[in-house]
Amino acid sequence: MPNRVAGKTYGTVAADRRREMSGLEFVRGLVDGTLPLNTIAQTLGYDIAEAENGRVVVTAVPKDIHLNPAGTVHGGFAATMLDSCMGLAIQSTLEKGVGSTTLEFKISFVRPITPETGPIKAEGMVINRGRRVGTAEGRVTDSNGRLLVHGTTTCLILDS
């Protein structure tokens, strides 16, 4: 059962309901709030903001709760945003009854993220989508468009 917090719904979507939707319908449901966001989005405070076929944008505002002991935002915050936007970009290309899961991803940190960075966005775009494997790339940028983190992923396409 999803929890409702601060105008957003968080939880999971039942497998039979997911199978009834194309990947793009699923991801757009996350954007428009007709489907619950995953609970890690609630924990970290990010949102799925945009979705189109092969492209998904995740947004967040880094805060003090995201800091590592050195005083910068923990790398896992950007990694989670990238894993989400790149994986959902692959998902957005799938037909009804088909899912995907991350096999691997790689990220590179270009600039530190701090609470002073302000709003950030992670944009994932499909590079290639085959029958069994999809690849995507992602970029985390600040509000001035400066690159902070970038990465790639490989996802396994799963028939339900």
Contact map, one row per residue, 1 for C-alpha under 8 A:
1110000000110000000000000000000000000000000000000000000000000000000000000000000000000000000000000000000000000000000000000000000000000000000000000000000000000000
1111000011110000000000000000000000010000000000000000000000000000000000000000000000000000000000000000000000000000000000000000000000000000000000000000000000000000
1111100011100000000000000000000000000000000000000000000000000000000000000000000000000000000000000000000000000000000000000000000000000000000000000000000000000000
0111111111000000000000000000000000000000000000000000000000000000000000000000000000000000000000000000000000000000000000000000000000000000000000000000000000000000
0011111111000000000000000000000000000000000000000000000000000000000000000000000000000000000000000000000000000000000000000000000000000000000000000000000000000000
0001111100000000000000000000000000000000000000000000000000000000000000000000000000000000000000000000000000000000000000000000000000000000000000000000000000000000
0001111110000000000000000000000000000000000000000000000000000000000000000000000000000000000000000000000000000000000000000000000000000000000000000000000000000000
0001111111000000000000000000000010011000000000000000000000000000000000000000000000000000000000000000000000000000000000000000000000000000000000000000000000000000
0111101111100000000000000000000010111000000000000000000000000000000000000000000000000000000000000000000000000000000000000000000000000000000000000000000000000000
0111100111110000000000000000000000011110110000000000000000000000000000000000000000000000000000000000000000000000000000000000000000000000000000000000000000000000
1110000011111000000000000000000000011110000000000000000000000000000000000000000000000000000000000000000000000000000000000000000000000000000000000000000000000000
1100000001111100000000000000000000011110000000000000000000000000000000000000000000000000000000000000000000000000000000000000000000000000000000000000000000000000
0000000000111110110000000000000000110000000000000000000000000000000000000000000000000000000000000000000000000000000000000000000000000000000000000000000000000000
0000000000011111110000000000000000000000000000000000000000000000000000000000000000000000000000000000000000000000000000000000000000000000000000000000000000000000
0000000000001111111000000000000000000000000000000000000000000000000000000000000000000000000000000000000000000000000000000000000000000000000000000000000000000000
0000000000000111111100000000000000000000000000000000000000000000000000000000000000000000000000000000000000000000000000000000000000000000000000000000000000000000
0000000000001111111110000000000000000000000000000000000000000000000000000000000000000000000000000000000000000000000000000000000000000000000000000000000000000000
0000000000001111111111000100000000000000000000000000000000000000000000000000000000000000000000011000000000000000000000000000000000000000000000000000000000000000
0000000000000011111111000000000000000000000000000000000000000000000000000000000000000000000000011100000000000000000000000000000000000000000000000000000000000001
0000000000000001111111000000000000000000000000000000000000000000000000000000000000000000000000011000000000000000000000000000000000000000000000000000000000000000
0000000000000000111111111100000000000000000000000000000000000000000000000000000000000000000000111000000000000000000000000000000000000000000000000000000000000000
0000000000000000011111111100000000000000000000000000000000000000000000000000000000000000000101111100000000000000000000000000000000000000000000000000000000000000
0000000000000000000011111110000000000000000000000000000000000000000000000000000000000000001111110110000000000000000000000000000000000000000000000000000000000000
0000000000000000000011111111000000000000000000000011100000000000000000000000000000000000001111000000000000000000000000000000000000000000000000000000000000000000
0000000000000000000011111111100000000000000000000000000000000000000000000000000000000000000100000000000000000000000000000000000000000000000000000000000000000000
0000000000000000010011111111110000100000000000000000000000000000000000000000000000000000000100000000000000000000000000000000000000000000000000000000000000000000
0000000000000000000000111111111000000000000000000010000000000000000000000000000000000001001100000000000000000000000000000000000000000000000000000000000000000000
0000000000000000000000011111111100000000000000000111000000000000000000000000000000000000000000000000000000000000000000000000000000000000000000000000000000000000
0000000000000000000000001111111111110000000000000000000000000000000000000000000000000000000000000000000000000000000000000000000000000000000000000000000000000000
0000000000000000000000000111111111111000000000010000000000000000000000000000000000000000000000000000000000000000000000000000000000000000000000000000000000000000
0000000000000000000000000011111111000000000000111110000000000000000000000000000000000000000000000000000000000000000000000000000000000000000000000000000000000000
0000000000000000000000000001111111100000000000000000000000000000000000000000000000000000000000000000000000000000000000000000000000000000000000000000000000000000
0000000110000000000000000000111111111000000000000000000000000000000000000000000000000000000000000000000000000000000000000000000000000000000000000000000000000000
0000000000000000000000000000111111110000000000000000000000000000000000000000000000000000000000000000000000000000000000000000000000000000000000000000000000000000
0000000010001000000000000100110111111000000000000000000000000000000000000000000000000000000000000000000000000000000000000000000000000000000000000000000000000000
0100000111111000000000000000110011111100000000000000000000000000000000000000000000000000000000000000000000000000000000000000000000000000000000000000000000000000
0000000111110000000000000000010010111110110000110000000000000000000000000000000000000000000000000000000000000000000000000000000000000000000000000000000000000000
0000000001110000000000000000000000011111110000000000000000000000000000000000000000000000000000000000000000000000000000000000000000000000000000000000000000000000
0000000001110000000000000000000000001111111000000000000000000000000000000000000000000000000000000000000000000000000000000000000000000000000000000000000000000000
0000000000000000000000000000000000000111111110000000000000000000000000000000000000000000000000000000000000000000000000000000000000000000000000000000000000000000
0000000001000000000000000000000000001111111111100000000000000000000000000000000000000000000000000000000000000000000000000000000000000000000000000000000000000000
0000000001000000000000000000000000001111111111000000000000000000000000000000000000000000000000000000000000000000000000000000000000000000000000000000000000000000
0000000000000000000000000000000000000011111110000000000000000000000000000000000000000000000000000000000000000000000000000000000000000000000000000000000000000000
0000000000000000000000000000000000000001111111000000000000000000010000000000100000000000000000000000000000000000000000000000000000000000000000000000000000000000
0000000000000000000000000000000000000001111111100000000000011000000000000000000000000000000000000000000000000000000000000000000000000000000000000000000000000000
0000000000000000000000000000000000000000110111110000000001111000000000000000000010000000000000000000000000000000000000000000000000000000000000000000000000000000
0000000000000000000000000000001000001000100011111000000001110000000000000000000000000000000000000000000000000000000000000000000000000000000000000000000000000000
0000000000000000000000000000011000001000000001111110000111100000000000000000000000001000000000000000000000000000000000000000000000000000000000000000000000000000
0000000000000000000000000000001000000000000000111110000111100000000000000000000000000000000000000000000000000000000000000000000000000000000000000000000000000000
0000000000000000000000000001001000000000000000011111001111000000000000000000000000000000000000000000000000000000000000000000000000000000000000000000000000000000
0000000000000000000000010011001000000000000000011111101110000000000000000000000000000000100100000000000000000000000000000000000000000000000000000000000000000000
0000000000000000000000010001000000000000000000000111111100000000000000000000000000000000000100000000000000000000000000000000000000000000000000000000000000000000
0000000000000000000000010000000000000000000000000011111000000000000000000000000000000000100110000000000000000000000000000000000000000000000000000000000000000000
0000000000000000000000000000000000000000000000000001111100000000000000000000000000000000111110000000000000000000000000000001110000000000000000000000000000000000
0000000000000000000000000000000000000000000000000111111110000000000000000000000000001101100100000000000000000000000000000011110000000000000000000000000000000000
0000000000000000000000000000000000000000000000011111011111000000000000000000000000001101100000000000000000000000000000000011100000000000000000000000000000000000
0000000000000000000000000000000000000000000000011110001111100000000000000000000000001000000000000000000000000000000000001111000000000000000000000000000000000000
0000000000000000000000000000000000000000000001111100000111110000000000000000000010011000000000000000000000000000000000001110000000000000000000000000000000000000
0000000000000000000000000000000000000000000001111000000011111000000000000000000010000000000000000000000000000000000000111100000000000000000000000000000000000000
0000000000000000000000000000000000000000000011100000000001111100000000000000000000000000000000000000000000000000000000111000000000000000000000000000000000000000
0000000000000000000000000000000000000000000011000000000000111110000000000000000000000000000000000000000000000000001001110000000000000000000000000000000000000000
0000000000000000000000000000000000000000000000000000000000011111010000001000000000000000000000000000000000000000111111110000000000000000000000000000000000000000
0000000000000000000000000000000000000000000000000000000000001111111000001000000000000000000000000000000000000000011000000000000000000000000000000000000000000000
0000000000000000000000000000000000000000000000000000000000000111111000001000000000000000000000000000000000000000001000000000000000000000000000000000000000000000
0000000000000000000000000000000000000000000000000000000000000011111000000000000000000000000000000000000000000000000000000000000000000000000000000000000000000000
0000000000000000000000000000000000000000000100000000000000000111111100001100100000000000000000000000000000000000000000000000000000000000000000000000000000000000
0000000000000000000000000000000000000000000000000000000000000011111111111100000000000000000000000000000000000000010000000000000000000000000000000000000000000000
0000000000000000000000000000000000000000000000000000000000000000011111111100000000000000000000000000000000000000000000000000000000000000000000000000000000000000
0000000000000000000000000000000000000000000000000000000000000000001111110000000000000000000000000000000000000000000000000000000000000000000000000000000000000000
0000000000000000000000000000000000000000000000000000000000000000001111110000000000000000000000000000000000000000000000000000000000000000000000000000000000000000
0000000000000000000000000000000000000000000000000000000000000000001111111000000000000000000000000000000000000000010000000000000000000000000000000000000000000000
0000000000000000000000000000000000000000000000000000000000000000001111111100000000000000000000000000000000000001111000000000000000000000000000000000000000000000
0000000000000000000000000000000000000000000000000000000000000111011100111110100000000000000000000000000000000001111000000000000000000000000000000000000000000000
0000000000000000000000000000000000000000000000000000000000000000011100011111110000000000000000000000000000000000000000000000000000000000000000000000000000000000
0000000000000000000000000000000000000000000000000000000000000000000000001111111000000000000000000000000000000000000000000000000000000000000000000000000000000000
0000000000000000000000000000000000000000000000000000000000000000000000000111111100000000000000000000000000000000000000000000000000000000000000000000000000000000
0000000000000000000000000000000000000000000100000000000000000000010000001111111110000000000000000000000000000000000000000000000000000000000000000000000000000000
0000000000000000000000000000000000000000000000000000000000000000000000000111111111000000000000000000000000000000000000000000000000000000000100000000100000000000
0000000000000000000000000000000000000000000000000000000000000000000000000011111111100000000000000000000000100000000000000000000000000000000000000000000000000000
0000000000000000000000000000000000000000000000000000000000000000000000000001111111110000000000000000000000000000000000000000000000000000000000000000000000000000
0000000000000000000000000000000000000000000001000000000001100000000000000000111111111000000000000000000000000000000000000100000000000000000000000000000000000000
0000000000000000000000000000000000000000000000000000000000000000000000000000011111111100000000000000000000000000000000000111000000000000011100000000011000000000
0000000000000000000000000000000000000000000000000000000000000000000000000000001111111110000000000000010010000000000000000000000000000000000000000000000010000000
0000000000000000000000000000000000000000000000000000000001000000000000000000000111111111000000000000000000000000000000000000000000000000000000000000000000000000
0000000000000000000000000000000000000000000000010000001111000000000000000000000011111111100000000000000000000000000000000111000000000000010000000000000000000000
0000000000000000000000000000000000000000000000000000001100000000000000000000000001111111110000000000000000000000000000000011110000000001110000000000000110000000
0000000000000000000000000000000000000000000000000000000000000000000000000000000000111111111000000001110000000000000000000001000000000001000000000000000010100000
0000000000000000000000000010000000000000000000000000001100000000000000000000000000011111111100000000000000000000000000000001000000000000000000000000000000000000
0000000000000000000000000000000000000000000000000010111100000000000000000000000000001111111110000000000000000000000000000001110000000001000000000000000000000000
0000000000000000000000000000000000000000000000000000010000000000000000000000000000000111111111000001000000000000000000000000110010000111000000000000000000100000
0000000000000000000000110010000000000000000000000000010000000000000000000000000000000011111111000011000000000000000000000000000000000000000000000000000000000000
0000000000000000000001111110000000000000000000000011111000000000000000000000000000000001111111000000000000000000000000000000000000000000000000000000000000000000
0000000000000000000000110000000000000000000000000000110000000000000000000000000000000000111111100000000000000000000000000000000010000000000000000000000000000000
0000000000000000000001110000000000000000000000000000000000000000000000000000000000000000011111110110000000000000000000000000000000000000000000000000000000000000
0000000000000000000011100000000000000000000000000000000000000000000000000000000000000000000011111100000000000000000000000000000000000000000000000000000000000000
0000000000000000011111100000000000000000000000000000000000000000000000000000000000000000000001111100000000000000000000000000000000000000000000000000000000000000
0000000000000000011111000000000000000000000000000000000000000000000000000000000000000000000000111110000000000000000000000000000000000000000000000000000000000011
0000000000000000001001100000000000000000000000000000000000000000000000000000000000000000000001111111000000000000000000000000000000000000000000000000000000001111
0000000000000000000000100000000000000000000000000000000000000000000000000000000000000000001001001111100000000000000000000000000000000000000000000000000000001111
0000000000000000000000000000000000000000000000000000000000000000000000000000000000000010011000000111110000000000000000000000000000000000000000000000000000111100
0000000000000000000000000000000000000000000000000000000000000000000000000000000000000010000000000011111000000000000000000000000000000000000000000000000000111100
0000000000000000000000000000000000000000000000000000000000000000000000000000000000100010000000000001111110000000000000000000000000000000000000000000000011110000
0000000000000000000000000000000000000000000000000000000000000000000000000000000000000000000000000000111110000000000000000000000000000000000000000000000011110000
0000000000000000000000000000000000000000000000000000000000000000000000000000000000000000000000000000011111000000000000000000000000000000000000000000000011100000
0000000000000000000000000000000000000000000000000000000000000000000000000000000000100000000000000000011111100000000000000000000000000000000000000000001111000000
0000000000000000000000000000000000000000000000000000000000000000000000000000000000000000000000000000000111110000000000000000000000000000000000000000001110000000
0000000000000000000000000000000000000000000000000000000000000000000000000000001000000000000000000000000011111000000000000000000000000000000000000000111100000000
0000000000000000000000000000000000000000000000000000000000000000000000000000000000000000000000000000000001111100000000000000000000000000000000000000111000000000
0000000000000000000000000000000000000000000000000000000000000000000000000000000000000000000000000000000000111111000000000000000000000000000000000001110000000000
0000000000000000000000000000000000000000000000000000000000000000000000000000000000000000000000000000000000011111000000000000000000000000000000000011110000000000
0000000000000000000000000000000000000000000000000000000000000000000000000000000000000000000000000000000000001111100000000000000000000000000000000011100000000000
0000000000000000000000000000000000000000000000000000000000000000000000011000000000000000000000000000000000001111110000000000000000000000000000000001000000000000
0000000000000000000000000000000000000000000000000000000000000100000000011000000000000000000000000000000000000011111110000000000000000000000000000001000000000000
0000000000000000000000000000000000000000000000000000000000000110001000111000000000000000000000000000000000000001111111000000000000000000000000000000000000000000
0000000000000000000000000000000000000000000000000000000000001111000000011000000000000000000000000000000000000000111111000000000000000000000000000000000000000000
0000000000000000000000000000000000000000000000000000000000000100000000000000000000000000000000000000000000000000111111000000000000000000000000000000000000000000
0000000000000000000000000000000000000000000000000000000000000100000000000000000000000000000000000000000000000000111111110000000000000000000001000000000000000000
0000000000000000000000000000000000000000000000000000000000001100000000000000000000000000000000000000000000000000011111110000000000000000000001100000000000000000
0000000000000000000000000000000000000000000000000000000000111100000000000000000000000000000000000000000000000000000011111000000000000000000001100000000000000000
0000000000000000000000000000000000000000000000000000000000111100000000000000000000000000000000000000000000000000000011111100000000000000000111100000000000000000
0000000000000000000000000000000000000000000000000000000011110000000000000000000000000000000000000000000000000000000000111110000000000000001111100000000000000000
0000000000000000000000000000000000000000000000000000000011100000000000000000000011001000000000000000000000000000000000011111000000000000011110000000000000000000
0000000000000000000000000000000000000000000000000000001111000000000000000000000001001100000000000000000000000000000000001111100000000000011100000000000000000000
0000000000000000000000000000000000000000000000000000011110000000000000000000000001001111100000000000000000000000000000000111110000000001111000000000000000000000
0000000000000000000000000000000000000000000000000000011100000000000000000000000000000100110000000000000000000000000000000011111000000001110000000000000000000000
0000000000000000000000000000000000000000000000000000011000000000000000000000000000000100110000000000000000000000000000000001111110000111100000000000000000000000
0000000000000000000000000000000000000000000000000000000000000000000000000000000000000000000000000000000000000000000000000000111110000111100000000000000000000000
0000000000000000000000000000000000000000000000000000000000000000000000000000000000000000000000000000000000000000000000000000011111000111000000000000000000000000
0000000000000000000000000000000000000000000000000000000000000000000000000000000000000000010010000000000000000000000000000000011111101110000000000000000000000000
0000000000000000000000000000000000000000000000000000000000000000000000000000000000000000000000000000000000000000000000000000000111111100000000000000000000000000
0000000000000000000000000000000000000000000000000000000000000000000000000000000000000000000000000000000000000000000000000000000011111100000000000000000000001000
0000000000000000000000000000000000000000000000000000000000000000000000000000000000000000000000000000000000000000000000000000000001111100000000000000000000011100
0000000000000000000000000000000000000000000000000000000000000000000000000000000000000000000000000000000000000000000000000000000011111110000000000000000001111000
0000000000000000000000000000000000000000000000000000000000000000000000000000000000000000010000000000000000000000000000000000011111111111000000000000000001111000
0000000000000000000000000000000000000000000000000000000000000000000000000000000000000000010000000000000000000000000000000000011110001111100000000000000111100000
0000000000000000000000000000000000000000000000000000000000000000000000000000000000000110110000000000000000000000000000000001111100000111110000000000000111000000
0000000000000000000000000000000000000000000000000000000000000000000000000000000000000100000000000000000000000000000000000001111000000011111000000000011110000000
0000000000000000000000000000000000000000000000000000000000000000000000000000000001001100000000000000000000000000000000000111100000000001111100000000011100000000
0000000000000000000000000000000000000000000000000000000000000000000000000000000001000000000000000000000000000000000000001111000000000000111110000011111000000000
0000000000000000000000000000000000000000000000000000000000000000000000000000010001000000000000000000000000000000000000011110000000000000011111000011110000000000
0000000000000000000000000000000000000000000000000000000000000000000000000000000000000000000000000000000000000000000000011100000000000000001111111111100000000000
0000000000000000000000000000000000000000000000000000000000000000000000000000000000000000000000000000000000000000000011111000000000000000000111111111000000000000
0000000000000000000000000000000000000000000000000000000000000000000000000000000000000000000000000000000000000000000001111000000000000000000011111100000000000000
0000000000000000000000000000000000000000000000000000000000000000000000000000000000000000000000000000000000000000000000000000000000000000000011111100000000000000
0000000000000000000000000000000000000000000000000000000000000000000000000000000000000000000000000000000000000000000000000000000000000000000011111110000000000000
0000000000000000000000000000000000000000000000000000000000000000000000000000000000000000000000000000000000000000000000000000000000000000000011111111000000000000
0000000000000000000000000000000000000000000000000000000000000000000000000000000000000000000000000000000000000110000000000000000000000000001111001111110000000000
0000000000000000000000000000000000000000000000000000000000000000000000000000000000000000000000000000000000001111100000000000000000000000001111000111110000000000
0000000000000000000000000000000000000000000000000000000000000000000000000000010000000000000000000000000000111110000000000000000000000000001110000011111000000000
0000000000000000000000000000000000000000000000000000000000000000000000000000000001000000000000000000000000111100000000000000000000000000111100000011111100000000
0000000000000000000000000000000000000000000000000000000000000000000000000000000001000000000000000000000011110000000000000000000000000000111000000000111110000000
0000000000000000000000000000000000000000000000000000000000000000000000000000000000000100000000000000000011100000000000000000000000000011110000000000011111000000
0000000000000000000000000000000000000000000000000000000000000000000000000000000000100110000000000000011111000000000000000000000000000011100000000000001111100000
0000000000000000000000000000000000000000000000000000000000000000000000000000000000000000000000000000011110000000000000000000000000001111000000000000000111110000
0000000000000000000000000000000000000000000000000000000000000000000000000000000000000010010000000001111100000000000000000000000000001110000000000000000011111000
0000000000000000000000000000000000000000000000000000000000000000000000000000000000000000000000000001111000000000000000000000000000011100000000000000000001111100
0000000000000000000000000000000000000000000000000000000000000000000000000000000000000000000000000111100000000000000000000000000000111100000000000000000000111110
0000000000000000000000000000000000000000000000000000000000000000000000000000000000000000000000000111100000000000000000000000000000010000000000000000000000011111
0000000000000000000000000000000000000000000000000000000000000000000000000000000000000000000000001110000000000000000000000000000000000000000000000000000000001111
0000000000000000001000000000000000000000000000000000000000000000000000000000000000000000000000001110000000000000000000000000000000000000000000000000000000000111
